[in-house]
Amino acid sequence: MPLHRKDLLGLQEVEPDEIRLILDTALSMKEVLARPIRKVPTLRGKSIVTLFYEPSTRTRTSFELAAKIMSADISSISPGGSSIVKGESVKDTVATLQAMGADMFVVRHQASGAPHFIASQVPAAVINAGDGMHEHPSQGLLDMLTILERKGRLDGLKVAIVGDITHSRVARSDMWGLTKMGATVRFVGPSTLLPAEVEKLPVEVYTDLEEGIADCDVINVLRIQLERQERGLFPSIREYSSLFGISRERLRAAKPDVVVMHPGPMNRGIEITAEVADSENAVVTTQVTNGVAVRMALCYLFLGGAANVAAA
């Protein structure tokens, strides 16, 4: 079953069957990643452009690695090394790249909605790699894949997302994706870091950490963006860590086999202790591996794939 959409701009508009297809395809991609020679000709002749207006290590590298493993041609564009620095508009940039034959754009932008605008301007597929305070759908998908592998299901699980929810596109994609698949999602954090009108979202809300993670199957710990402290959204790093940092002692409130996730990069000793980050409960490195598999699946499905890649 192919995907019946041109672009992946957010998980809010994606159907559960489409999520299942992407996750099933990503599992096939993990078989490719386990081979001695990680190279398949599946997307030979396809051209993928990564267009990142914000810095990125994990997301950009994993999309580029995914494309190379599948034999696609990959071009990487950033503001500092292109005509963007000369004032070229987003519209003109993508029009130029489209004219060169791009089949897919992978876009990260500081403005919410930028990938949606680009998708309206080009016939190529557009994958949102993170826009403003909106969504980061491929991160949500890799988080779901990681939970599915560890727990065997998504339906019926309790998942706590802890930290700066307001500014987190990961939290939004996780929320939409997990709730569509039958999980219960909790937002946990100080009231100053919770979104306005959070009560209208399909989540449970907690401002006490131990109450928020009580009996949870999964805890996704968000990175505290240290620049937020300068804006007075919480009194101090020390106080935040004391009240909302995930430590071994705090984990006792959750289920004994709780899965601890983090989108990275981690501030060890602030939102998560080194002991927890390196524990058997943590799946941070698995998330990174699954990021490559999910992004392989997205490139494959949005560029016309329909068969099982394991046969390639």
N, C-alpha and C positions, 0 to 999 in steps of 0.2 A: 504493500500500500504506500504510494508516494504521498508526500506532504502536499496539501492543496492550498498552498500559500506561497507567495514569491519571497517573502522576507520573514525574519525572526526579529521582532522589535521589542517584545516583552512577553512574559508568560501569562499576563492577565488575559490576553485574547487567544491563547493557545488551548485547544481542546485536550481532555485527558487521553484520548486515543492517539493524538499526535505526540504527546509526551511519552507514552508507552513505546511508540515506534522509535523515537529518538533514543530512548534508553536501551531498547533491544538492539538497535543498530550499534550503539556505543559498546555494548557487550561483545559484539562481533569484532569491533575494532580492537578490543583488548587482546583478542587472539592474535591479531597482526602485530601488536606491540610486544607480544611474548616471543615472536619468532627471532631466530638468530640474525636474519637480514630483514630489517623492518622497512620494506619497500614494496608497494604494489602499484600497478599501472592504472589504477581505477580512474583517476582524473587527469590522465595525460592529455595535454592540449587545452586544458582549462586554465584560466588566468584569474588569480585572486589578489586583490589589493588590500593591504591593511592600512587604514587611514586613521592614525592616532593623534588627536589634538591634545591629549594628556599623556603623561609618562605612564608606562606599564612595563612590568617584567614578565609576570606569570601569564597573563592573558595573551599578550602579543606574541611571546615566544611559543606558547602552546599552539596558537593558531598557525603560526609559521611552520612549526614542526609538523603539525597535522597535514598541512598542505604539501610539504616536501615528502612526507611518507607516502602520500597518495599520488605523487608524481605531477602535481599541479605546478604551474609557474607562479611564483610569489613575488610581489613587489611591495616594499614597505615605504610608506610616506609619512613624514612627520613635519610639523611646522618649521623647525629650524633648518631643514635641509631641502626645502621646496619653495615654490613660488608663493606659498602661503605667507612666508615671512615678508614678501614684497607687497602684501595686502590683497592677494587674490581671494575672491570670495569662495565660500564652500561650493556654491552652485557652479562656478566656473571650473573649480578644481575637479569636481566629479564629472563634469561634462567632458573635460579634456581626457581624463582617464578612461571614461566610457568610450570615447572615440578611438582610443588605443586598443580597445577590445576586451576590457575587463568583464569577466563573467560574474564576479562577486566582490562586494565591498564589505570589509569588516571594520566597523567604525566605533571609535571611542571619542566622546566629545564632552566638554564641560557643561554644555547647554542641554537641558532636558528637551527632548524632542528633535534634536539634530539628526539622528539616524532616520526618523520618520520623514523629515524634509528631504533628505538625500534619497530615500526610497521612492518618494513621489517624483523625483527628477530623472531617474535612470531605469532602464529595463533590467539591469543586472540585479541579482539577489543582494540584499543588504542584511547583514547580521549586526545587531546592536551589541557592542562589546563594553557597554557602560555609558550611560548618558546622564549627566548632572546628578540629580537626586531622584531619578526615575527608576530604571531597572538595569540589571546585568543578567540577562536570561541564560547565557551559557554557564555562568557560575551557579545559578539556581539548578540547572540540569545536572551539573557535575556533583553538586551536593546531594541531589536526589539519588543519583547513581551510587554514590558512596554509602548512603544510608541503606539503600536497597541491598547492596552486596553484604553489608554487615548484619542487617536485621532480617533480610529475606522478604520484606514487605514495606510498604509506606502507609497503607490503610490502617487506621487505628492507633498509630504512634503519637506520642506527645513530644513535640519539638519546641524547645525554648531557644529563642534568639536573644542574646544578651548584649547590651551595650548601646552605642549611639545609633538608635533606630532612625532618627529623623534624617540623618545625612547618608544613610546606607541604601544603595541600590541593590546590594546583595539581599538585605532583609526583605525588600519588596518582592524580588523574584522568588526567593525561598517561600515567602508567604503565599503568593499566588500559586506556585507550582505544587507545594505540599498540600495546601487545602484542596486543590482540585483532585489530588490523588488520595484524599480521605484522611489525612493527618490533621491533628489538632496543633495549631501554632500559637505560641505564647510570645509576646513582646515583653522583655524584661529590661528595665533600666530606670535611671532617675527621670522624674517627670520632665525635666528640662531637655532631655534627649529623646522624648517620645513625640511622634508626629502630631500636629494639630488635627483635631477631629479623629483621633485614633479609634474612638469608640465606633466609628462607622466602618472600620475594616474588619475582615473575618478572622479576628485574633482575640485571644485572652490577654489582658494587660496586667502587669505586675510592676510595682515599684519597690518590692522587697525581693532580694535575690533568692533567699532560701525558699520562700513561698513560690516564687516563679519557677524554680527548677525542681520542686518537689515531685517525685514520682515520674520524672521525665525520662524518655528513652534516648533522647539526643539533645545536646546543648551545642549551639553554634555561637561561638564567641567572636564578636566583631572587634576589629581594631579600633582602639581609641585614637582619634586623630588629634595629636597633641596641640595642633593649632587652635582647636576648639577651646582649650583651656584659657587661652588668651582672651577669648570673647566672653568669659564668665559664665559658661554654660554648666560648669560644676566648679566647686570651690578650689580643689587642688587635685593633682594626680594622686597624691597619697590618700586623700579621702575617697576618691573614686575606687582605687584599688582595695581599700579597706572595706567598702560597702558592696562593690560589684565585681571584684577580681575573682576569677575561678581558681580555687586552690583545692588541694586534696581533701581538706577538712570540709569545704563547702560541698564537694561532690557527694558527700554522704547523704545529702537531702534527695539526690536523684536515685534512679535505679542502680543497683550494683554494676550492671553491665552497660551503663550509659556510654554513648558514643560522643566524644568531644571533637568538635570541628572548629576550624578557623580559616577564613579565606586568605589570610596572609596580606602583607607581612606582619608577623607577630611583634608586639611590644612585650617581651618577656618581663615578668615582674610587675606589670601594670594590669592588663586585662586578664592575663593568664600566667600562672607560675610555671617556671621551667619544669618542675616536677610533674605537673599535669600535662604540659606540652609534650614531654618525652615518655609519657606513660603508655600502658597497653590500651587505655581507653581512647587515646588520641589517634586520629586518622588523617592528619594533616598531609603527610607525604602521599597517602593514597588519593587524597583529593587532587593533588598535583598530577599524578598519573592519569586519573580519571578525567582531568581537564583536557588532556591530549585526546583521549578516546572520544569524549563528547564532541570536541571540536572537529575531529575527523568525521564523526557521524553527521554533523551539521553540514560540513563541506560536501560530503557525499550525497546527502538527501536533497540539499538545495541546489545541487548542480546536476540533478537528474538521475541519481542512483536509485535502483529499485530491487536489486538482487542482494543476496548475502555476500558481503565482501570477503568472508572467510574462504570462499571458493576462488578468490582472485589469485 
